[in-house]
């Protein structure tokens, strides 16, 4: 895969996960959370993040980004699991027991990938 092909595939994959993730994050951070909205957006985001992880796993990535792709992929698989727990919660308390890591090595890896492939740092730009 060329760098240009890798950039296009990474951007389309990232956007497929980032757009629903933003909707979920907004619902999750709402000061008046609604369980139905949180569950629905968690399920949608879980499916999108899992699909992105699968795409990242199947790609033949350039050497310059291969290790970072693996970090992002593994983080996406882990997030899909957490989102699945949220989507299946029966109460807000149960939903909020599922927590995402405060610091995530995938965030740094994602920025390295974007930099090396000439993509914008903003995860929503180009989506």
N, C-alpha and C positions, 0 to 999 in steps of 0.2 A: 504494500500500500504506500503510495506517495504521501508526502506531507500534506499536499493539497487535498487528496482524498481523505486522509486522516482528519484534517481540519473540518471538512464537510460532514463526515460521519460523526465526529465528536460533537460538533455544534448541534446537529439534528438530534442526537441522542440526549445531550444535556438539556436542550430545550423541551424535549418530550417529557422529561422529569421535572425540570425547574418550573414550568408554567403551572402544573397542578400543585407542585410543592408550595408555591407562593399562596395559592388559594387555601391550602391546608394550614400553612403557617399563620395566615390572617385569622382563620377560624380558631386555631389553637391559642392564639394570643388575645383573643377577644375578651375584654373584661367581663362580659356577660355571655359566657360560653353556652352554646346550644349542643346538646348531645347528638341529636340527629345530624346536624351539619358537620360536627367533628367526625362522626363515624363515616358519613358519606364521603367527605373530602379525604379522610384517611384511606378509605378503600380505593378511591380513584388514584390517589398518589401512590399507594402501595403497588398497584398494578403497573403504573407508569415507571416507577423506580425499578421494579423487578424486570420489566421489559428492557429498560436501559442497561441494567447490569448484565442481562443476557447478551445484548448487542455488544457491549464492551468486552465481554468474555469471548465472543466469537470472532472478533476482529483480528486481523494480522497487522498489528501496529508497528510503526517505525521504532527503531531501537531507542531513539531519543525520548520517547514517551511511554514505552512499553511498561516499565516498572510503575510509573505513576498511574497509568490506566488500571493496573491491577489493584492499586490502593483504592481508587475511586470505585471500581467494580465491587470490591469486597465491602466497602462502606455502603454502597447501594443495596447489596444483598442484606446487610445487617439492618439498614433502615426499613427495608420492606418487611422484615420480621417485626420490628417495633410498630410499624404502621398497621400491620395485621392485628396485633394485640389491641391497638386503639380501636380499629374498625369493629372488633368483636366485643367491645366493652358494653356492659349493660347499664353502667352508671357513669357520671362524670368523674367521680372519685376513682373508679376503676380505670377509666381512660387516662387520667392524669398520673396514675402510678407508672405508666410507661414513659420513660425519659430517654431523651437523646443525649449523647455525650456532649459535655460542655465544650470541649475542644476536639476537633476531628482532623486527623492527619490528611483526610481526603480533601479538605478545603485547600490546604497548601498544595497538594498534588494536582488538584484541578487548576489552580492558578499557574503552576509550572507547565501543565499541558497547554493551557491557553496561550501562554507566553511563547512556548516553543513552536506552536502551530500558527502563530500570528493571529490569534483570535482575541477579541476584546476581553478585558478583565471582568467586566460586568456580566454576570451569568444570565441576565435577561436580554442583553443587547443582541440583536440578530434573531430573536425568537419570533 
